[in-house]
Amino acid sequence: MPPSYVQQWGIPTPFPVGDVNAYYLAGKEPALVDPGPLTPAAWATLSEKLKGKKIRRVLFTHYHVDHSGLAARIQRDFGAEVAAHAQDGAVLTHWGEHRDQRQADYEQGLIRAGVPKEHRERMRYGGIRIDSYAENATLDTPLEEGDRIRLGDRDFEVLHAPGHTAGSMLLRAPDGKTTFSGDTLLERITPNALSVRRSERDALPNYLETLRRLQRQELGRILPGHGNAFAKAPLVIAAALRHADVRQERLVRLVKEQPGTAYELATRLFLRLPDDQVFLAVSETLGHLEYLRRRGRIHVDTRGSDDLYRVEA
């Protein structure tokens, strides 16, 4: 359970992950963390919870639409200021203007990954649909590592946690007993560090480095973006790092057996891969391949429009 000064609300999302956790902190600076996606169902739930309440500040832990989509609505309706890490705040500020370029970058990344045309067409539709779950929100308070921001009656410290997105962040209470983790730390899910676009190729290496850094931090009870609050963050982090090691060793073996594109390797890494999971599977595979490439364990060559991954003979 969250501490007594935090109200946790489950806000519906149109994604398989289910509800996103929105957190409300009353007090002199009433604040809302991760308001949810821009959908009628999410707004109906959130607006009912907010009846009679004030919001001075709305904050999102990262720009993904299930966390940030209603930030602009809260900004307009409540006169709230929007706060986020500077990098992710800039993404949402220009969400609409960059839509076409974002889709083109994903398309190019999927082509280089060797994803067949029929899968890319389904993913293109899915991306357009996802884009509609957020709108431009002006960033009033850009945050960086070590900044403090008041939520309710308490100041929280910003911990920059690149990986899940470049501007993902955690918010740690001053006594170290409570931390809002967004999707960086989830008890039962390893979040995907999206790696499809060329500009995202740092994502998984950065995420693994973030996890190692967080292992050395006192985080207390974790209030995550999805699922229940949990303690013992170091155990969750250790499990995520072990999971990454297992995936990477499996990938090295697969590449030794037969070089391939990220798509080909993903279909061998994830057996019985459902069509609606191809994008995330390719993304995770690309992230691990990039991590291995940087360590010299895997090499990449260009084969026409595809990137072909191999190991040295």
N, C-alpha and C positions, 0 to 999 in steps of 0.2 A: 504494500500500500504506500501511496505518497505520504509525505509529512502532512500534518494538519493544516498548514498554511497553503497547500496546493490542492486544487480541485482537478481531477483527471476526468476527461470526457472522451468517450469513443465516438469518433466522427466517421460516418460511412465513406468508403472510397469505391470506385468502380474496378478495383484491382484485386487479383487473387490474394494479396496479403491481408485483405480485410480492413478493419477500422484503423484509422490513424489516431494516436493519442494527442488530443489538445489539452493544454494545461493552463488553468486560470489561477492567477495570484492576486487576491484582493489587497487593499491597503492604500497608502498615499499615492502610489504609482501603479494603479491596477494594470495588469499585463496579461497578455494571451500569447502562449508559445505554440507554434505550429497549428494554425487555424483549420487546415484541411483543404480539400480540392474545391474548385469552382464548379459545383454541381448542385442541382436543386435539392437533392437528398441531403447533401452535406450542409447546405445553408439552412434547411429546415431544422435539422438537429441542432446546429450551432446557435442559431438565432433563438431557439427555445431556451437553451441553456443560458443565454446572455440576457434574458429579459430582466430589466431592472438593474443591470450591472453597467459599470463604466469601464472603458478601456483607454488608458493613457498611451499604451505602447503595445504593438503587435510585433512579434519576433518570429522568424523561422530559422530552424537549425540548418537547413540547406534548401536549395531552390526547387527540388523536385515537387511536382504539382500537387501530390497528395499532402504535402506539408505547407506549401506556400500559396496555393491557388486562391484562397479567400482573403489574402492580405490586403489587396486593393479594396475589396468590399468593406472590410473593417476600417481601413483608412478613410474611406468616404463616409460611411454611415456613423462612425463613432468619433471622427476627427482624431484618430490615433496616429501616432508616428510609427513608421515602419523601421525596424532594426534588423540587421543581418550582417554576416561577415561581408566585407567589402566586395570580395570576388563574386559570391553568389547573389548579393544584392544587386550588383551590376547586371547580372543575367536577367533577373526579373524586371528590372527597370526597363529593359529593352526587349522584353519577351516577344511582343508582337512584331516589331521591326525585323528581328533576326530569325523569324520562323522559317522563311524560305531557305536561307543560308544554312540553318541548322539541319533541315531535312536533306539538303544537297550534300552536306558533309557526312551525314549518316549513310546516304546512298553510296557515296564514294568509298567509305570505309567498308561497307558490306560487299561491294564489288571486289575490292582488294582481298577481302577475306574469303572470296570464292563462293559466296552465298548465291544459289540459283535464283533466276529472275522471278519465278513464281513466289518464292519466299520473300524476296525483296518487295514485291508488290503488296503483299499482305502487311509487311512491316511498315511500308509507307503509309498505308491507311491507318494503321495503329498509331503511328507517330503524329499524324494530323489530328486524330481524335484526342490523343494525350495533350497536344498543344492547346486544345480548347478548354482544358481544365484549369487554366491560369490566365491572368491578364497582367498588363503592366502595372507595377506598383512603385511609386517613387520612393527611393531609399533615403530616409531622413537621417538615420544614424548608422554609418558604416563602422563596423567593428573589426578589430584585429586582435591577435594573440596578446593576452595579458590585460586587455581592457576590462573595465568593470561597468556593469549596467544594472540599474535598479529595476527589479521586478517585484511589485507589491511593496513590501517594507524591507526588502533585503537586496544587497548588492551581490551580483553573481559575476564570477570571473570567466572570461572567454578563453577557451582552449581551442586553438585552431587545429582541426583534425582532417587534413586533406586526404582524399581517397575516394570515398563514396561520391563526393563531388569535390571540386577544388576548394570551395569555400565552406565545406562542412565544419561545424563547430559544436563543442560541448559547452555547457554552462554549469559551473561548479559553485555551490554555496560556499560562503567564506569559512564555515567550520569544516568543510570537506566531507560532510555527512550526506550530501545530496548532489547529484549531477544529472542534468538533462542531457541525454546522449544523442537525440535524433535517431538516425539510422546507423551511426558509426558503431554503436554497441547494441546488439539485440541478443536476447538470451538464447533463442532457439533457431535463429536464422543468421546465416553469414551474408551480409549485404553485398550486392554486386557493385564493384567499382567499374562503372561503365567505361569501356575501352575501345569502342567501335570507331569513333572519329579520331583522326590523326592527332588532334589537339588533346585527346584524352589518354594517350598512350602512357602517361605517367601515373595514371590512376591507381592501378593495383600495386606497383612498387611503392607509391606514396602511402597507400592504405596499410600495407604491411609495416612500413616504417612508423606510421601513426600508432598502430597497435603496440609495437615494441616500446614506443615512448610512453604510451598510456599505462603499460605494465608497471612503470616506475612512479606513477601518480597515485595519490590517495583520492579516490573518487566516491567512496561511501556507497550509498544506495543509488542505483541507477534508475532513472525515469526515462524509458526508451520511447522511440517514435511509434513502435508497435509492440503489442504484447504487455505482459505484466512487469511491474517493477521487480528488480532483483538485486541481490547483494553479491559479493564475491566476484567482482568484475575481473580480477586477474585470472580466475578459472575460465571464464568465458573467452577472454583474450587468448589464453594459452590454447584452448580448443580450436579457435579460429586459425591460429598460426599453424597448428598441427594439420588442420584440414588443408591449408594451402600447401604445406610440404607434401602431403599425400598426393594431391592433384598434380603438382609439378613433377614429382617422380614418375607418376603414371604417364604424364605427357611425354617426358623424355623417352620412356620405353616405347610409346606409340610411334614417336618420330623415328626412333632407331629402326623399328620394324618396317615403317614405310613413311617417307616424307609426304607432306600434304599441306593443303591450305588450312586456315583456321576452321573453316566450315567442315572440311573432311575430318579433321582431328576432333572437332566437337561431337560429330556423330559417332565417333568411336569411343570418345571419353564418356559421353552421356548416352547410354544404351536406351532404346525405346523413347527417343526424344519427341515429345508432342510438338505439333506445329506452332502452338502459341508460346513455346518456350525456346524456340530456335534463336531468337535475338539475344536473350540473356545468356544462353549457352555459348554462343559465338563470342559474345562480349567477355565472358569469364575466361574462355579459352585464349582469346587475344591478350588479356591481361597477364595470364600466366606465361604465355609465350614471350611476351615482352620482358617480363622479369627474368626469364631464363636466358633470353638473348643478351641482356645486359651483363649477365654473369658468364657469358661465353659458352654456355652449355648447348645452345641452339643457335642456328644461323638461318638467315632468311635471304632468299633469292627472288627475283622477279620472273614470273612466267606469264608472259602476255600482260593481262590486266590484274593477275593474281599475285599474291605473295606466297611463296612456297617455303615451308619450314623444313629444315634438315639438321642432321648432326654431322660432324666431320667423320669421314671414314677412318 
